[in-house]
C-alpha cells in the first residue's frame, strides 16, 4: 500500500531517543517520553492561499524535523506506527553538521 497525505499534511516516522544517558544510565521504557523528533516519510501537494494558488510545503520526504509533544494524529500503516500532522505543527528542520559542511 502507498499512502500520500492530502494538502498541507505530512506523514512522519518518530525517531526514538537514546536509551542511555551520557553517564551510561539506562532509561526504562516507562520513564521515556515520546520523541519529538522525526523523519518525514511523505508530504501532500500543498495548501491553497486566498487566491487559490497552490503553495508548496517547505519540508520534503527524508527531512529530519522537530515537532510539538502533542502534535499529529497517530496512525498505523502497514504495521508501522506513524504520525499525520499539518505542516504548521512542525517546529523546524534539523540540519546535520555534515549537510551544513557540504552546503558551505
Gaussian input, Z-matrix of N, CA and C with variables (Angstrom, degrees):
# hf/3-21g

backbone

0 1
 N
 C     1     B1
 C     2     B2     1     A1
 N     3     B3     2     A2     1     D1
 C     4     B4     3     A3     2     D2
 C     5     B5     4     A4     3     D3
 N     6     B6     5     A5     4     D4
 C     7     B7     6     A6     5     D5
 C     8     B8     7     A7     6     D6
 N     9     B9     8     A8     7     D7
 C    10    B10     9     A9     8     D8
 C    11    B11    10    A10     9     D9
 N    12    B12    11    A11    10    D10
 C    13    B13    12    A12    11    D11
 C    14    B14    13    A13    12    D12
 N    15    B15    14    A14    13    D13
 C    16    B16    15    A15    14    D14
 C    17    B17    16    A16    15    D15
 N    18    B18    17    A17    16    D16
 C    19    B19    18    A18    17    D17
 C    20    B20    19    A19    18    D18
 N    21    B21    20    A20    19    D19
 C    22    B22    21    A21    20    D20
 C    23    B23    22    A22    21    D21
 N    24    B24    23    A23    22    D22
 C    25    B25    24    A24    23    D23
 C    26    B26    25    A25    24    D24
 N    27    B27    26    A26    25    D25
 C    28    B28    27    A27    26    D26
 C    29    B29    28    A28    27    D27
 N    30    B30    29    A29    28    D28
 C    31    B31    30    A30    29    D29
 C    32    B32    31    A31    30    D30
 N    33    B33    32    A32    31    D31
 C    34    B34    33    A33    32    D32
 C    35    B35    34    A34    33    D33
 N    36    B36    35    A35    34    D34
 C    37    B37    36    A36    35    D35
 C    38    B38    37    A37    36    D36
 N    39    B39    38    A38    37    D37
 C    40    B40    39    A39    38    D38
 C    41    B41    40    A40    39    D39
 N    42    B42    41    A41    40    D40
 C    43    B43    42    A42    41    D41
 C    44    B44    43    A43    42    D42
 N    45    B45    44    A44    43    D43
 C    46    B46    45    A45    44    D44
 C    47    B47    46    A46    45    D45
 N    48    B48    47    A47    46    D46
 C    49    B49    48    A48    47    D47
 C    50    B50    49    A49    48    D48
 N    51    B51    50    A50    49    D49
 C    52    B52    51    A51    50    D50
 C    53    B53    52    A52    51    D51
 N    54    B54    53    A53    52    D52
 C    55    B55    54    A54    53    D53
 C    56    B56    55    A55    54    D54
 N    57    B57    56    A56    55    D55
 C    58    B58    57    A57    56    D56
 C    59    B59    58    A58    57    D57
 N    60    B60    59    A59    58    D58
 C    61    B61    60    A60    59    D59
 C    62    B62    61    A61    60    D60
 N    63    B63    62    A62    61    D61
 C    64    B64    63    A63    62    D62
 C    65    B65    64    A64    63    D63
 N    66    B66    65    A65    64    D64
 C    67    B67    66    A66    65    D65
 C    68    B68    67    A67    66    D66
 N    69    B69    68    A68    67    D67
 C    70    B70    69    A69    68    D68
 C    71    B71    70    A70    69    D69
 N    72    B72    71    A71    70    D70
 C    73    B73    72    A72    71    D71
 C    74    B74    73    A73    72    D72
 N    75    B75    74    A74    73    D73
 C    76    B76    75    A75    74    D74
 C    77    B77    76    A76    75    D75
 N    78    B78    77    A77    76    D76
 C    79    B79    78    A78    77    D77
 C    80    B80    79    A79    78    D78
 N    81    B81    80    A80    79    D79
 C    82    B82    81    A81    80    D80
 C    83    B83    82    A82    81    D81
 N    84    B84    83    A83    82    D82
 C    85    B85    84    A84    83    D83
 C    86    B86    85    A85    84    D84
 N    87    B87    86    A86    85    D85
 C    88    B88    87    A87    86    D86
 C    89    B89    88    A88    87    D87
 N    90    B90    89    A89    88    D88
 C    91    B91    90    A90    89    D89
 C    92    B92    91    A91    90    D90
 N    93    B93    92    A92    91    D91
 C    94    B94    93    A93    92    D92
 C    95    B95    94    A94    93    D93
 N    96    B96    95    A95    94    D94
 C    97    B97    96    A96    95    D95
 C    98    B98    97    A97    96    D96
 N    99    B99    98    A98    97    D97
 C   100   B100    99    A99    98    D98
 C   101   B101   100   A100    99    D99
 N   102   B102   101   A101   100   D100
 C   103   B103   102   A102   101   D101
 C   104   B104   103   A103   102   D102
 N   105   B105   104   A104   103   D103
 C   106   B106   105   A105   104   D104
 C   107   B107   106   A106   105   D105
 N   108   B108   107   A107   106   D106
 C   109   B109   108   A108   107   D107
 C   110   B110   109   A109   108   D108
 N   111   B111   110   A110   109   D109
 C   112   B112   111   A111   110   D110
 C   113   B113   112   A112   111   D111
 N   114   B114   113   A113   112   D112
 C   115   B115   114   A114   113   D113
 C   116   B116   115   A115   114   D114
 N   117   B117   116   A116   115   D115
 C   118   B118   117   A117   116   D116
 C   119   B119   118   A118   117   D117
 N   120   B120   119   A119   118   D118
 C   121   B121   120   A120   119   D119
 C   122   B122   121   A121   120   D120
 N   123   B123   122   A122   121   D121
 C   124   B124   123   A123   122   D122
 C   125   B125   124   A124   123   D123
 N   126   B126   125   A125   124   D124
 C   127   B127   126   A126   125   D125
 C   128   B128   127   A127   126   D126
 N   129   B129   128   A128   127   D127
 C   130   B130   129   A129   128   D128
 C   131   B131   130   A130   129   D129
 N   132   B132   131   A131   130   D130
 C   133   B133   132   A132   131   D131
 C   134   B134   133   A133   132   D132
 N   135   B135   134   A134   133   D133
 C   136   B136   135   A135   134   D134
 C   137   B137   136   A136   135   D135
 N   138   B138   137   A137   136   D136
 C   139   B139   138   A138   137   D137
 C   140   B140   139   A139   138   D138
 N   141   B141   140   A140   139   D139
 C   142   B142   141   A141   140   D140
 C   143   B143   142   A142   141   D141
 N   144   B144   143   A143   142   D142
 C   145   B145   144   A144   143   D143
 C   146   B146   145   A145   144   D144
 N   147   B147   146   A146   145   D145
 C   148   B148   147   A147   146   D146
 C   149   B149   148   A148   147   D147
 N   150   B150   149   A149   148   D148
 C   151   B151   150   A150   149   D149
 C   152   B152   151   A151   150   D150
 N   153   B153   152   A152   151   D151
 C   154   B154   153   A153   152   D152
 C   155   B155   154   A154   153   D153
 N   156   B156   155   A155   154   D154
 C   157   B157   156   A156   155   D155
 C   158   B158   157   A157   156   D156
 N   159   B159   158   A158   157   D157
 C   160   B160   159   A159   158   D158
 C   161   B161   160   A160   159   D159
 N   162   B162   161   A161   160   D160
 C   163   B163   162   A162   161   D161
 C   164   B164   163   A163   162   D162
 N   165   B165   164   A164   163   D163
 C   166   B166   165   A165   164   D164
 C   167   B167   166   A166   165   D165
 N   168   B168   167   A167   166   D166
 C   169   B169   168   A168   167   D167
 C   170   B170   169   A169   168   D168
 N   171   B171   170   A170   169   D169
 C   172   B172   171   A171   170   D170
 C   173   B173   172   A172   171   D171
 N   174   B174   173   A173   172   D172
 C   175   B175   174   A174   173   D173
 C   176   B176   175   A175   174   D174
 N   177   B177   176   A176   175   D175
 C   178   B178   177   A177   176   D176
 C   179   B179   178   A178   177   D177
 N   180   B180   179   A179   178   D178
 C   181   B181   180   A180   179   D179
 C   182   B182   181   A181   180   D180
 N   183   B183   182   A182   181   D181
 C   184   B184   183   A183   182   D182
 C   185   B185   184   A184   183   D183
 N   186   B186   185   A185   184   D184
 C   187   B187   186   A186   185   D185
 C   188   B188   187   A187   186   D186
 N   189   B189   188   A188   187   D187
 C   190   B190   189   A189   188   D188
 C   191   B191   190   A190   189   D189
 N   192   B192   191   A191   190   D190
 C   193   B193   192   A192   191   D191
 C   194   B194   193   A193   192   D192
 N   195   B195   194   A194   193   D193
 C   196   B196   195   A195   194   D194
 C   197   B197   196   A196   195   D195
 N   198   B198   197   A197   196   D196
 C   199   B199   198   A198   197   D197
 C   200   B200   199   A199   198   D198
 N   201   B201   200   A200   199   D199
 C   202   B202   201   A201   200   D200
 C   203   B203   202   A202   201   D201
 N   204   B204   203   A203   202   D202
 C   205   B205   204   A204   203   D203
 C   206   B206   205   A205   204   D204
 N   207   B207   206   A206   205   D205
 C   208   B208   207   A207   206   D206
 C   209   B209   208   A208   207   D207
 N   210   B210   209   A209   208   D208
 C   211   B211   210   A210   209   D209
 C   212   B212   211   A211   210   D210
 N   213   B213   212   A212   211   D211
 C   214   B214   213   A213   212   D212
 C   215   B215   214   A214   213   D213
 N   216   B216   215   A215   214   D214
 C   217   B217   216   A216   215   D215
 C   218   B218   217   A217   216   D216
 N   219   B219   218   A218   217   D217
 C   220   B220   219   A219   218   D218
 C   221   B221   220   A220   219   D219
 N   222   B222   221   A221   220   D220
 C   223   B223   222   A222   221   D221
 C   224   B224   223   A223   222   D222
 N   225   B225   224   A224   223   D223
 C   226   B226   225   A225   224   D224
 C   227   B227   226   A226   225   D225
 N   228   B228   227   A227   226   D226
 C   229   B229   228   A228   227   D227
 C   230   B230   229   A229   228   D228
 N   231   B231   230   A230   229   D229
 C   232   B232   231   A231   230   D230
 C   233   B233   232   A232   231   D231
 N   234   B234   233   A233   232   D232
 C   235   B235   234   A234   233   D233
 C   236   B236   235   A235   234   D234
 N   237   B237   236   A236   235   D235
 C   238   B238   237   A237   236   D236
 C   239   B239   238   A238   237   D237
 N   240   B240   239   A239   238   D238
 C   241   B241   240   A240   239   D239
 C   242   B242   241   A241   240   D240
 N   243   B243   242   A242   241   D241
 C   244   B244   243   A243   242   D242
 C   245   B245   244   A244   243   D243
 N   246   B246   245   A245   244   D244
 C   247   B247   246   A246   245   D245
 C   248   B248   247   A247   246   D246
 N   249   B249   248   A248   247   D247
 C   250   B250   249   A249   248   D248
 C   251   B251   250   A250   249   D249
 N   252   B252   251   A251   250   D250
 C   253   B253   252   A252   251   D251
 C   254   B254   253   A253   252   D252
 N   255   B255   254   A254   253   D253
 C   256   B256   255   A255   254   D254
 C   257   B257   256   A256   255   D255
 N   258   B258   257   A257   256   D256
 C   259   B259   258   A258   257   D257
 C   260   B260   259   A259   258   D258
 N   261   B261   260   A260   259   D259
 C   262   B262   261   A261   260   D260
 C   263   B263   262   A262   261   D261
 N   264   B264   263   A263   262   D262
 C   265   B265   264   A264   263   D263
 C   266   B266   265   A265   264   D264
 N   267   B267   266   A266   265   D265
 C   268   B268   267   A267   266   D266
 C   269   B269   268   A268   267   D267
 N   270   B270   269   A269   268   D268
 C   271   B271   270   A270   269   D269
 C   272   B272   271   A271   270   D270
 N   273   B273   272   A272   271   D271
 C   274   B274   273   A273   272   D272
 C   275   B275   274   A274   273   D273
 N   276   B276   275   A275   274   D274
 C   277   B277   276   A276   275   D275
 C   278   B278   277   A277   276   D276
 N   279   B279   278   A278   277   D277
 C   280   B280   279   A279   278   D278
 C   281   B281   280   A280   279   D279
 N   282   B282   281   A281   280   D280
 C   283   B283   282   A282   281   D281
 C   284   B284   283   A283   282   D282
 N   285   B285   284   A284   283   D283
 C   286   B286   285   A285   284   D284
 C   287   B287   286   A286   285   D285
 N   288   B288   287   A287   286   D286
 C   289   B289   288   A288   287   D287
 C   290   B290   289   A289   288   D288
 N   291   B291   290   A290   289   D289
 C   292   B292   291   A291   290   D290
 C   293   B293   292   A292   291   D291
 N   294   B294   293   A293   292   D292
 C   295   B295   294   A294   293   D293
 C   296   B296   295   A295   294   D294
 N   297   B297   296   A296   295   D295
 C   298   B298   297   A297   296   D296
 C   299   B299   298   A298   297   D297
 N   300   B300   299   A299   298   D298
 C   301   B301   300   A300   299   D299
 C   302   B302   301   A301   300   D300
 N   303   B303   302   A302   301   D301
 C   304   B304   303   A303   302   D302
 C   305   B305   304   A304   303   D303
 N   306   B306   305   A305   304   D304
 C   307   B307   306   A306   305   D305
 C   308   B308   307   A307   306   D306
 N   309   B309   308   A308   307   D307
 C   310   B310   309   A309   308   D308
 C   311   B311   310   A310   309   D309

   B1=1.4470
   B2=1.5295
   B3=1.3037
   B4=1.4612
   B5=1.5211
   B6=1.3315
   B7=1.4627
   B8=1.5169
   B9=1.3252
   B10=1.4626
   B11=1.5210
   B12=1.3467
   B13=1.4577
   B14=1.5282
   B15=1.3111
   B16=1.4604
   B17=1.5265
   B18=1.3053
   B19=1.4658
   B20=1.5246
   B21=1.3518
   B22=1.4657
   B23=1.5290
   B24=1.3270
   B25=1.4575
   B26=1.5307
   B27=1.3416
   B28=1.4562
   B29=1.5273
   B30=1.3346
   B31=1.4587
   B32=1.5213
   B33=1.3444
   B34=1.4638
   B35=1.5283
   B36=1.3312
   B37=1.4630
   B38=1.5264
   B39=1.3373
   B40=1.4604
   B41=1.5276
   B42=1.3365
   B43=1.4569
   B44=1.5191
   B45=1.3229
   B46=1.4600
   B47=1.5167
   B48=1.3338
   B49=1.4586
   B50=1.5304
   B51=1.3154
   B52=1.4582
   B53=1.5245
   B54=1.3447
   B55=1.4452
   B56=1.5163
   B57=1.3353
   B58=1.4605
   B59=1.5178
   B60=1.3266
   B61=1.4540
   B62=1.5168
   B63=1.3186
   B64=1.4646
   B65=1.5247
   B66=1.3370
   B67=1.4610
   B68=1.5188
   B69=1.3399
   B70=1.4531
   B71=1.5167
   B72=1.3225
   B73=1.4614
   B74=1.5238
   B75=1.3201
   B76=1.4641
   B77=1.5299
   B78=1.3242
   B79=1.4669
   B80=1.5311
   B81=1.3383
   B82=1.4684
   B83=1.5225
   B84=1.3351
   B85=1.4650
   B86=1.5221
   B87=1.3116
   B88=1.4666
   B89=1.5178
   B90=1.3383
   B91=1.4653
   B92=1.5263
   B93=1.3231
   B94=1.4662
   B95=1.5092
   B96=1.3245
   B97=1.4589
   B98=1.5173
   B99=1.3175
   B100=1.4577
   B101=1.5207
   B102=1.3267
   B103=1.4665
   B104=1.5211
   B105=1.3249
   B106=1.4560
   B107=1.5203
   B108=1.3057
   B109=1.4580
   B110=1.5183
   B111=1.3283
   B112=1.4464
   B113=1.5055
   B114=1.3294
   B115=1.4600
   B116=1.5179
   B117=1.3165
   B118=1.4612
   B119=1.5261
   B120=1.3235
   B121=1.4645
   B122=1.5249
   B123=1.3358
   B124=1.4640
   B125=1.5217
   B126=1.3217
   B127=1.4660
   B128=1.5227
   B129=1.3263
   B130=1.4587
   B131=1.5188
   B132=1.3108
   B133=1.4691
   B134=1.5190
   B135=1.3357
   B136=1.4550
   B137=1.5137
   B138=1.3244
   B139=1.4611
   B140=1.5260
   B141=1.2975
   B142=1.4613
   B143=1.5268
   B144=1.3274
   B145=1.4714
   B146=1.5299
   B147=1.3244
   B148=1.4656
   B149=1.5205
   B150=1.3280
   B151=1.4625
   B152=1.5310
   B153=1.3339
   B154=1.4616
   B155=1.5131
   B156=1.3406
   B157=1.4605
   B158=1.5282
   B159=1.3394
   B160=1.4603
   B161=1.5238
   B162=1.3331
   B163=1.4633
   B164=1.5248
   B165=1.3421
   B166=1.4580
   B167=1.5199
   B168=1.3386
   B169=1.4563
   B170=1.5267
   B171=1.3444
   B172=1.4630
   B173=1.5238
   B174=1.3259
   B175=1.4614
   B176=1.5197
   B177=1.3309
   B178=1.4664
   B179=1.5213
   B180=1.3083
   B181=1.4619
   B182=1.5247
   B183=1.3353
   B184=1.4583
   B185=1.5216
   B186=1.3455
   B187=1.4622
   B188=1.5191
   B189=1.3374
   B190=1.4672
   B191=1.5186
   B192=1.3344
   B193=1.4672
   B194=1.5257
   B195=1.3235
   B196=1.4586
   B197=1.5171
   B198=1.3363
   B199=1.4572
   B200=1.5217
   B201=1.3113
   B202=1.4519
   B203=1.5205
   B204=1.3232
   B205=1.4645
   B206=1.5305
   B207=1.3109
   B208=1.4602
   B209=1.5278
   B210=1.3233
   B211=1.4678
   B212=1.5222
   B213=1.2956
   B214=1.4492
   B215=1.5190
   B216=1.3163
   B217=1.4588
   B218=1.5215
   B219=1.3311
   B220=1.4569
   B221=1.5203
   B222=1.3374
   B223=1.4600
   B224=1.5203
   B225=1.3120
   B226=1.4640
   B227=1.5247
   B228=1.3280
   B229=1.4590
   B230=1.5206
   B231=1.3273
   B232=1.4612
   B233=1.5286
   B234=1.3372
   B235=1.4494
   B236=1.5203
   B237=1.3188
   B238=1.4576
   B239=1.5323
   B240=1.3427
   B241=1.4651
   B242=1.5218
   B243=1.3342
   B244=1.4621
   B245=1.5239
   B246=1.3213
   B247=1.4598
   B248=1.5180
   B249=1.3228
   B250=1.4577
   B251=1.5214
   B252=1.3372
   B253=1.4633
   B254=1.5119
   B255=1.3108
   B256=1.4594
   B257=1.5256
   B258=1.3131
   B259=1.4529
   B260=1.5311
   B261=1.3260
   B262=1.4642
   B263=1.5303
   B264=1.3479
   B265=1.4701
   B266=1.5282
   B267=1.3229
   B268=1.4613
   B269=1.5199
   B270=1.3468
   B271=1.4563
   B272=1.5284
   B273=1.3196
   B274=1.4568
   B275=1.5156
   B276=1.3264
   B277=1.4610
   B278=1.5242
   B279=1.3382
   B280=1.4609
   B281=1.5262
   B282=1.3153
   B283=1.4625
   B284=1.5148
   B285=1.3155
   B286=1.4568
   B287=1.5272
   B288=1.3156
   B289=1.4688
   B290=1.5271
   B291=1.3422
   B292=1.4693
   B293=1.5267
   B294=1.3380
   B295=1.4587
   B296=1.5340
   B297=1.3342
   B298=1.4623
   B299=1.5272
   B300=1.3486
   B301=1.4574
   B302=1.5260
   B303=1.3520
   B304=1.4650
   B305=1.5296
   B306=1.3336
   B307=1.4567
   B308=1.5284
   B309=1.3381
   B310=1.4634
   B311=1.4975
   A1=108.50
   A2=116.42
   A3=122.40
   A4=107.61
   A5=116.70
   A6=121.08
   A7=109.16
   A8=116.85
   A9=122.22
   A10=108.12
   A11=117.46
   A12=119.98
   A13=111.07
   A14=116.48
   A15=121.33
   A16=110.90
   A17=115.87
   A18=125.78
   A19=112.01
   A20=118.11
   A21=120.58
   A22=112.30
   A23=116.31
   A24=120.62
   A25=110.56
   A26=114.37
   A27=121.80
   A28=108.22
   A29=117.54
   A30=123.17
   A31=107.59
   A32=117.42
   A33=122.39
   A34=110.86
   A35=115.83
   A36=123.04
   A37=106.95
   A38=116.58
   A39=119.90
   A40=110.34
   A41=115.86
   A42=121.85
   A43=106.20
   A44=116.18
   A45=121.52
   A46=111.29
   A47=115.69
   A48=122.18
   A49=110.06
   A50=115.43
   A51=121.26
   A52=109.79
   A53=116.47
   A54=121.09
   A55=112.07
   A56=117.46
   A57=121.71
   A58=109.61
   A59=116.09
   A60=120.50
   A61=108.29
   A62=117.33
   A63=121.12
   A64=111.18
   A65=117.24
   A66=121.56
   A67=113.63
   A68=118.08
   A69=121.34
   A70=114.73
   A71=118.46
   A72=121.49
   A73=108.76
   A74=116.77
   A75=121.78
   A76=108.94
   A77=116.00
   A78=122.12
   A79=108.31
   A80=118.67
   A81=120.25
   A82=111.27
   A83=116.61
   A84=121.86
   A85=112.72
   A86=117.82
   A87=120.74
   A88=112.05
   A89=118.34
   A90=121.66
   A91=112.58
   A92=116.73
   A93=120.19
   A94=110.80
   A95=115.39
   A96=120.95
   A97=108.27
   A98=116.13
   A99=119.60
   A100=108.22
   A101=117.12
   A102=118.89
   A103=111.81
   A104=114.88
   A105=120.64
   A106=109.99
   A107=115.42
   A108=121.75
   A109=107.08
   A110=116.39
   A111=119.12
   A112=112.65
   A113=113.99
   A114=121.81
   A115=108.14
   A116=116.33
   A117=121.53
   A118=108.75
   A119=116.00
   A120=122.00
   A121=110.69
   A122=116.51
   A123=121.42
   A124=109.24
   A125=116.36
   A126=121.60
   A127=109.89
   A128=114.95
   A129=121.11
   A130=110.65
   A131=116.13
   A132=121.18
   A133=112.95
   A134=118.08
   A135=121.19
   A136=111.53
   A137=114.82
   A138=121.29
   A139=109.27
   A140=115.85
   A141=120.88
   A142=109.07
   A143=116.66
   A144=120.54
   A145=109.74
   A146=116.45
   A147=120.88
   A148=113.07
   A149=117.27
   A150=120.92
   A151=112.11
   A152=117.17
   A153=120.89
   A154=113.75
   A155=117.40
   A156=121.68
   A157=109.76
   A158=116.71
   A159=122.45
   A160=109.69
   A161=116.65
   A162=122.71
   A163=107.09
   A164=116.89
   A165=121.09
   A166=111.23
   A167=115.47
   A168=121.19
   A169=110.83
   A170=116.06
   A171=121.51
   A172=112.02
   A173=118.08
   A174=120.92
   A175=109.60
   A176=115.09
   A177=120.66
   A178=108.66
   A179=117.08
   A180=121.46
   A181=109.13
   A182=115.34
   A183=121.17
   A184=114.02
   A185=118.32
   A186=121.26
   A187=110.54
   A188=116.28
   A189=121.48
   A190=106.62
   A191=115.91
   A192=120.53
   A193=111.43
   A194=115.12
   A195=123.25
   A196=107.20
   A197=115.98
   A198=120.01
   A199=108.99
   A200=116.69
   A201=122.51
   A202=112.13
   A203=115.35
   A204=122.61
   A205=112.51
   A206=117.75
   A207=121.46
   A208=112.27
   A209=117.37
   A210=121.47
   A211=111.87
   A212=114.88
   A213=122.12
   A214=115.39
   A215=113.10
   A216=123.14
   A217=107.61
   A218=116.56
   A219=120.38
   A220=109.56
   A221=115.88
   A222=122.58
   A223=108.72
   A224=116.03
   A225=121.22
   A226=107.01
   A227=115.60
   A228=121.31
   A229=107.64
   A230=115.76
   A231=123.04
   A232=111.61
   A233=116.48
   A234=121.62
   A235=115.59
   A236=117.86
   A237=121.79
   A238=109.65
   A239=115.80
   A240=120.68
   A241=109.31
   A242=116.07
   A243=122.80
   A244=109.36
   A245=116.30
   A246=122.80
   A247=109.90
   A248=116.63
   A249=121.58
   A250=105.88
   A251=116.31
   A252=120.14
   A253=109.87
   A254=115.70
   A255=120.57
   A256=108.49
   A257=116.11
   A258=119.93
   A259=111.60
   A260=118.02
   A261=118.81
   A262=113.17
   A263=118.69
   A264=122.10
   A265=111.35
   A266=117.02
   A267=121.65
   A268=108.53
   A269=115.69
   A270=120.97
   A271=112.11
   A272=117.86
   A273=120.19
   A274=112.25
   A275=114.60
   A276=122.71
   A277=107.51
   A278=116.62
   A279=121.43
   A280=107.91
   A281=115.80
   A282=120.87
   A283=107.58
   A284=116.64
   A285=121.57
   A286=110.08
   A287=117.04
   A288=121.42
   A289=112.22
   A290=118.06
   A291=119.99
   A292=110.75
   A293=116.67
   A294=120.68
   A295=110.25
   A296=117.22
   A297=121.16
   A298=110.77
   A299=117.59
   A300=121.16
   A301=111.08
   A302=116.50
   A303=120.53
   A304=110.62
   A305=115.90
   A306=121.18
   A307=112.02
   A308=117.65
   A309=121.42
   A310=113.52
   D1=139.71
   D2=175.92
   D3=-114.61
   D4=134.08
   D5=-178.16
   D6=-119.81
   D7=130.06
   D8=176.17
   D9=-125.43
   D10=120.21
   D11=178.15
   D12=-65.16
   D13=154.35
   D14=179.05
   D15=-95.66
   D16=151.55
   D17=172.79
   D18=53.34
   D19=-120.98
   D20=-175.49
   D21=-100.93
   D22=28.71
   D23=178.89
   D24=-93.99
   D25=154.36
   D26=-175.68
   D27=-132.80
   D28=137.82
   D29=175.88
   D30=-97.87
   D31=125.96
   D32=-171.86
   D33=-127.59
   D34=138.64
   D35=172.42
   D36=-104.03
   D37=123.84
   D38=178.63
   D39=-64.54
   D40=143.74
   D41=173.68
   D42=-103.45
   D43=118.95
   D44=-176.56
   D45=-68.48
   D46=141.46
   D47=179.21
   D48=-76.89
   D49=165.12
   D50=177.32
   D51=-60.00
   D52=145.62
   D53=179.54
   D54=-91.20
   D55=-4.08
   D56=178.61
   D57=-125.50
   D58=150.83
   D59=173.43
   D60=-82.14
   D61=172.72
   D62=178.64
   D63=-60.00
   D64=-29.94
   D65=179.67
   D66=-82.70
   D67=-1.58
   D68=177.07
   D69=95.45
   D70=5.44
   D71=179.56
   D72=-78.53
   D73=128.79
   D74=179.71
   D75=-81.66
   D76=130.77
   D77=-178.79
   D78=-92.84
   D79=121.90
   D80=179.00
   D81=-69.89
   D82=154.20
   D83=-179.15
   D84=-55.83
   D85=-35.35
   D86=-177.19
   D87=-69.77
   D88=-20.81
   D89=-178.63
   D90=-96.07
   D91=-8.74
   D92=-177.74
   D93=-78.49
   D94=144.84
   D95=171.64
   D96=-95.76
   D97=158.21
   D98=176.71
   D99=-64.48
   D100=136.92
   D101=-179.83
   D102=-65.80
   D103=147.11
   D104=177.26
   D105=-111.08
   D106=21.70
   D107=177.00
   D108=-122.09
   D109=141.80
   D110=-178.25
   D111=-154.13
   D112=174.38
   D113=177.12
   D114=-116.68
   D115=131.52
   D116=179.06
   D117=-71.91
   D118=124.13
   D119=179.89
   D120=-93.48
   D121=-43.03
   D122=-179.11
   D123=-154.17
   D124=153.65
   D125=179.06
   D126=-129.72
   D127=154.18
   D128=175.61
   D129=-77.95
   D130=-179.92
   D131=-176.47
   D132=-77.46
   D133=-18.81
   D134=179.27
   D135=125.62
   D136=170.73
   D137=-179.91
   D138=-99.61
   D139=163.87
   D140=177.11
   D141=-103.70
   D142=138.90
   D143=176.67
   D144=-84.82
   D145=-172.71
   D146=-176.05
   D147=-62.39
   D148=-27.42
   D149=-178.52
   D150=-89.26
   D151=-3.61
   D152=-179.02
   D153=92.33
   D154=0.83
   D155=179.65
   D156=-75.24
   D157=137.06
   D158=-179.97
   D159=-75.14
   D160=125.46
   D161=178.22
   D162=-107.85
   D163=115.02
   D164=-178.34
   D165=-68.85
   D166=156.69
   D167=179.98
   D168=-78.39
   D169=154.04
   D170=178.01
   D171=-81.07
   D172=-21.28
   D173=-179.25
   D174=-98.56
   D175=158.18
   D176=177.87
   D177=-138.81
   D178=164.51
   D179=178.96
   D180=-57.39
   D181=135.66
   D182=-179.78
   D183=98.92
   D184=-17.12
   D185=177.86
   D186=-66.75
   D187=141.47
   D188=171.97
   D189=-95.64
   D190=130.33
   D191=-171.89
   D192=-130.11
   D193=162.89
   D194=168.43
   D195=-112.02
   D196=140.53
   D197=178.79
   D198=-140.71
   D199=164.78
   D200=-178.88
   D201=-64.57
   D202=153.32
   D203=-176.65
   D204=-56.62
   D205=-37.95
   D206=-176.03
   D207=-108.21
   D208=19.04
   D209=-177.57
   D210=-75.71
   D211=150.03
   D212=170.13
   D213=81.53
   D214=172.37
   D215=177.39
   D216=-118.03
   D217=126.76
   D218=-179.04
   D219=-76.50
   D220=133.84
   D221=177.68
   D222=-136.08
   D223=159.39
   D224=175.54
   D225=-118.25
   D226=117.69
   D227=179.64
   D228=-124.08
   D229=121.83
   D230=-178.29
   D231=51.52
   D232=41.74
   D233=176.42
   D234=79.39
   D235=3.35
   D236=-178.88
   D237=-111.46
   D238=133.88
   D239=177.68
   D240=-81.27
   D241=121.16
   D242=-178.63
   D243=-130.89
   D244=172.70
   D245=176.56
   D246=-121.51
   D247=141.69
   D248=169.80
   D249=-113.71
   D250=126.38
   D251=179.83
   D252=-142.80
   D253=161.26
   D254=174.39
   D255=-79.06
   D256=153.43
   D257=-178.17
   D258=-59.17
   D259=-33.40
   D260=-178.16
   D261=-72.41
   D262=-6.32
   D263=172.33
   D264=-82.01
   D265=-12.35
   D266=-179.67
   D267=-83.15
   D268=128.89
   D269=-177.38
   D270=-85.19
   D271=-31.64
   D272=-179.98
   D273=178.96
   D274=168.12
   D275=177.92
   D276=-102.80
   D277=132.72
   D278=179.11
   D279=-89.38
   D280=121.59
   D281=176.81
   D282=-106.68
   D283=119.77
   D284=-178.15
   D285=-76.45
   D286=154.06
   D287=-174.63
   D288=-60.35
   D289=-33.95
   D290=177.94
   D291=-63.21
   D292=-38.88
   D293=179.09
   D294=-68.62
   D295=-37.45
   D296=179.76
   D297=-65.68
   D298=-37.66
   D299=179.76
   D300=-66.72
   D301=-37.06
   D302=178.84
   D303=-65.21
   D304=-38.62
   D305=-176.75
   D306=-71.41
   D307=-25.88
   D308=-176.49
   D309=-76.90

